[in-house]
């Protein structure tokens, strides 16, 4: 829109801050975070753990897996039983200004674009609920 400029609000930053605050308030009972395929992680705090990497790289990327379908299971996390849930997120048109092509070009924030394309898996919301 003409005359409208970047106001410094970034959805991914806001979501990460909400997730961090939520997790801190849950005092170890729950944890939520934003993560992404390793090639698209900008903030090291958002790197996927082994379980998240496995689901992102194998399950969400499988040709027969239903796009947008979350994955969940009960598993061990640091020796504790936990319910894990992960929801895939795909690049929408509004994401590509910062995360699209050309790869390596600076975006409006000064970060480097990852070269993502419309509809591609760009991230995930990961939740852990400890028993």
Buried (B, 14 or more C-beta within 10 A) or exposed (E): EEEEEEEEEBEBBEBBEEBBEBBEEBEEEBBBBBBBBEEBBBEEEBEBEEBBBEBBBEEBEEEEBEEEEBBEEEEEBEEEEBBBBBBBBBBEEEBBEBBBEEEEEEBEEEEBBBBBEEEBBBBBBBBBBBE
